[in-house]
Every structure is written in structure tokens, then in C-alpha cells.
Amino acid sequence: MDNQKSNEGNARNVGSEGSGSSMGKDLSRDVSKDTGTSRSAELHKTIDKAAEAAQPMAERLATSAHAGVDKVSGAMTEVSNRVDEKSKRLGEAYKHFAETGRGYVRSSPATSVLVAVGAGFVLSKLLGRRR
């Protein structure tokens, strides 16, 4: 009978924490935690590798963008300089034309008035037909 009691005791201890079967369960939990941690570390390494690979591409893209901005800026500066030059020439031509016209009106006022009346008559006929 003593043998039976000792077997019953062992059967009772199988489900408790001190038994061998529960130690296997604890180990499997630890392994799954380690696997999750190592998987996380792998993902971090993968992200770092991707970031390192993207860095040269980002630098090339930034360099290309800077070169494009510099090129456009240079072209706009050149266009601005040309427009300024043309504007100055146009202003000078206007001043010359105005001085020439004033001189002509001072030298022959009657002819100037007749030309102005004739130009007004022609413009009124041209613009009057559009209505």
C-alpha cells in the first residue's frame, strides 16, 4: 500500500510548477520570447540596411534637385537681364520718338494738326464699323 501512496503523490505533482512537464512549457515560452526579440532585431537590421541603401539615392536626388534649381535660377537671371536691357532700349526709343515728335510739331504746327485730324477720322471710321 505504501507503494500506491507514493505513486499518487507523483501523479498529483505532475500539474504543479515543480514538475518536469511544466518546465517544458516554460522553456517554450522563453523560446517564443527570444524568437520575437530576434525577429524584432532582424527587422531593425533590415530597416537599417534599407536606410543605408536609400541614403546614397537621397543624396543623388538632392544633388540633382540643387543642380536643377541652380540651372533654372541662372536662366531666370539671364532672362531678367535681357528684359531689363530691352526695357531700357524701349524707354530710350520712346524718349527719342517723343523728342522727334515735339520738334516736328514745333517746326510745323499746321501740318501736325491736319495729320492728327486725319488720323482721328480714320480711327473713328475703323472703330465705328465694329459696332
Helices and strands as residue ranges (DSSP letters): H 2-13, H 20-107, H 109-128
